[in-house]
Amino acid sequence: MAGGATKAPGRRRRIPDHEDGMRWMLTYSDMITLLLALFMVLFSISSLNISKYKSLQHSIKSSFSGSILSGGRSILQTGSDQTTQNSISNIQLPTIAPITPAIARPSSSATVSQAEMKTLVSDAQLASQEQYELTTLERRINAYAKAHGWSNEVRAQLQQRGLVVTVLTDKLLFASGSDELRSAGQPLLNEIATLVNLDTEAHPVVVEGYTDNMPIDTSQFPSNWVLSTGRATSVLQYLLTRNVPGKRLSAAGYGDNFPVASNATTTGRARNRRVEIVFERKYQL
């Protein structure tokens, strides 16, 4: 304007922005994109690679099938060579023979009849019952010997053939070179006779005589065979006087055979001079 006058500034007119109302769509689309990416990652993690799964399955099956990979520590250092030599299928395993229990075969036929099976079961039950009864006798005899201070001279022990009662002869039964029973051993033989009579299974009882290897040559005992047999017979005859049925008794002499200790020492020879009273098994385990 003339004269230097200026026009007063007015309020600037604001141009409306048509995009302001659509900005939220940008944020929303970004969020959707991120969620989609997240779901894709989760899906890729959870999806199963069939080929890798089958490979893993095969490896596990091979590991538990008894095959052993060769290579040892070198596999950890250099890796296993993919050769035919290292192939699991080519590894030769030693043949292992199966352990077969020794069970009596009831017959030569391939099948077991019901009657034979019944017999086998019955025999097993009888053998188990017999084992229990012999164990009871073993404990009673050992307890009796301990109560009378004879633990070093008397011992009952279960063996494959039955219950064996071993009695060292020197202090309880016989003097040196004699088959005449001492009175000191009669209480022990009385207890054994009582147990024989209480034995409901009526086990056969064998009296066995043994000596050391020191030679003997007398008019009564020309050898250790005769001495051991005479001692076994003396014990048998005493049991007969205690009402033990004779049909259950037998005697045998073995001389210096079957020693239980060395005959080179005094102690060993004393252990070999013994009488064994055997309750024979009727049923084998």
Buried (B, 14 or more C-beta within 10 A) or exposed (E): EEEEEEEEEEEEEEEEEEEEEEEEEEEEEEEEEEEEEEEEEEEEEEEEEEEEEEEEEEEEEEEEEEBEEEBEEEEEEEEEEEEEEBEBEEEEEEEEEEEEEEEEEBEEEEEBEEEBEEEBEEEEEEBEEBBEBBEEBBEBBBEBBEEBEBEEBBBBEBEEEBBBBBBBBBBBBBEEEBBEBBEEBBEBBBBBBBBBBEBEEEBBBBBBBBBBBEEBEEEEBEBBBBBBBBBBBBBBBBBEEBEBEEEBBBBBBBBBEEBEBEBEEEEBBBBBBBBBBBBBBEBEE
